[in-house]
Amino acid sequence: MEIIANEYIIYVPYTTVDALKKTVYDILGELDSEADMRNCFIEADVYCDELGLSW
């Protein structure tokens, strides 16, 4: 069993909270789709420190 722990910081510009939420869901959807095509999966903890949001 191999465990890989990576942390990525992605800066996403936004003008509204709704736009930020949509962008985050779009990014997670793309990541999930790419992983699924390779018979893999993703695990993600996403948060915005500035607004106190998490997904």
ChimeraX commands (.cxc) that place a marker at each C-alpha (Angstrom):
marker #1 position 0.00,0.00,0.00 radius 0.5
marker #1 position 1.37,3.37,-0.98 radius 0.5
marker #1 position 0.20,6.56,0.66 radius 0.5
marker #1 position 0.92,9.81,-1.07 radius 0.5
marker #1 position 0.19,13.07,0.71 radius 0.5
marker #1 position 0.35,16.22,-1.35 radius 0.5
marker #1 position -0.79,19.71,-0.64 radius 0.5
marker #1 position -1.49,22.23,-3.35 radius 0.5
marker #1 position -2.36,25.88,-3.01 radius 0.5
marker #1 position -4.38,27.32,-5.86 radius 0.5
marker #1 position -5.27,30.99,-5.91 radius 0.5
marker #1 position -8.66,31.55,-7.53 radius 0.5
marker #1 position -9.72,35.11,-8.30 radius 0.5
marker #1 position -13.41,35.80,-7.68 radius 0.5
marker #1 position -15.85,38.67,-7.52 radius 0.5
marker #1 position -18.70,36.96,-5.64 radius 0.5
marker #1 position -18.92,34.04,-3.25 radius 0.5
marker #1 position -21.26,32.25,-5.68 radius 0.5
marker #1 position -18.69,32.62,-8.48 radius 0.5
marker #1 position -15.99,31.22,-6.19 radius 0.5
marker #1 position -18.17,28.24,-5.24 radius 0.5
marker #1 position -18.92,27.49,-8.90 radius 0.5
marker #1 position -15.24,27.69,-9.82 radius 0.5
marker #1 position -14.27,25.34,-6.97 radius 0.5
marker #1 position -16.94,22.83,-7.98 radius 0.5
marker #1 position -15.81,23.06,-11.61 radius 0.5
marker #1 position -12.17,22.40,-10.63 radius 0.5
marker #1 position -13.13,19.46,-8.41 radius 0.5
marker #1 position -15.34,18.07,-11.17 radius 0.5
marker #1 position -12.48,18.23,-13.68 radius 0.5
marker #1 position -10.08,16.56,-11.26 radius 0.5
marker #1 position -12.60,13.82,-10.55 radius 0.5
marker #1 position -13.29,13.26,-14.24 radius 0.5
marker #1 position -9.58,13.00,-15.10 radius 0.5
marker #1 position -8.97,10.56,-12.26 radius 0.5
marker #1 position -12.01,8.47,-13.22 radius 0.5
marker #1 position -10.76,8.13,-16.81 radius 0.5
marker #1 position -7.62,6.56,-15.37 radius 0.5
marker #1 position -9.53,4.26,-12.99 radius 0.5
marker #1 position -8.44,6.36,-10.03 radius 0.5
marker #1 position -10.11,8.68,-7.58 radius 0.5
marker #1 position -9.37,11.89,-5.74 radius 0.5
marker #1 position -9.73,12.90,-2.13 radius 0.5
marker #1 position -9.83,16.62,-1.54 radius 0.5
marker #1 position -10.20,18.98,1.38 radius 0.5
marker #1 position -10.75,22.43,-0.06 radius 0.5
marker #1 position -11.00,25.58,1.97 radius 0.5
marker #1 position -10.90,29.35,1.65 radius 0.5
marker #1 position -9.23,30.87,4.70 radius 0.5
marker #1 position -10.28,34.37,3.70 radius 0.5
marker #1 position -14.01,33.57,3.84 radius 0.5
marker #1 position -14.00,30.60,6.22 radius 0.5
marker #1 position -15.49,28.31,3.56 radius 0.5
marker #1 position -14.75,24.63,3.07 radius 0.5
marker #1 position -15.83,21.98,0.60 radius 0.5
marker link #1:1,2 radius 0.2
marker link #1:2,3 radius 0.2
marker link #1:3,4 radius 0.2
marker link #1:4,5 radius 0.2
marker link #1:5,6 radius 0.2
marker link #1:6,7 radius 0.2
marker link #1:7,8 radius 0.2
marker link #1:8,9 radius 0.2
marker link #1:9,10 radius 0.2
marker link #1:10,11 radius 0.2
marker link #1:11,12 radius 0.2
marker link #1:12,13 radius 0.2
marker link #1:13,14 radius 0.2
marker link #1:14,15 radius 0.2
marker link #1:15,16 radius 0.2
marker link #1:16,17 radius 0.2
marker link #1:17,18 radius 0.2
marker link #1:18,19 radius 0.2
marker link #1:19,20 radius 0.2
marker link #1:20,21 radius 0.2
marker link #1:21,22 radius 0.2
marker link #1:22,23 radius 0.2
marker link #1:23,24 radius 0.2
marker link #1:24,25 radius 0.2
marker link #1:25,26 radius 0.2
marker link #1:26,27 radius 0.2
marker link #1:27,28 radius 0.2
marker link #1:28,29 radius 0.2
marker link #1:29,30 radius 0.2
marker link #1:30,31 radius 0.2
marker link #1:31,32 radius 0.2
marker link #1:32,33 radius 0.2
marker link #1:33,34 radius 0.2
marker link #1:34,35 radius 0.2
marker link #1:35,36 radius 0.2
marker link #1:36,37 radius 0.2
marker link #1:37,38 radius 0.2
marker link #1:38,39 radius 0.2
marker link #1:39,40 radius 0.2
marker link #1:40,41 radius 0.2
marker link #1:41,42 radius 0.2
marker link #1:42,43 radius 0.2
marker link #1:43,44 radius 0.2
marker link #1:44,45 radius 0.2
marker link #1:45,46 radius 0.2
marker link #1:46,47 radius 0.2
marker link #1:47,48 radius 0.2
marker link #1:48,49 radius 0.2
marker link #1:49,50 radius 0.2
marker link #1:50,51 radius 0.2
marker link #1:51,52 radius 0.2
marker link #1:52,53 radius 0.2
marker link #1:53,54 radius 0.2
marker link #1:54,55 radius 0.2
view
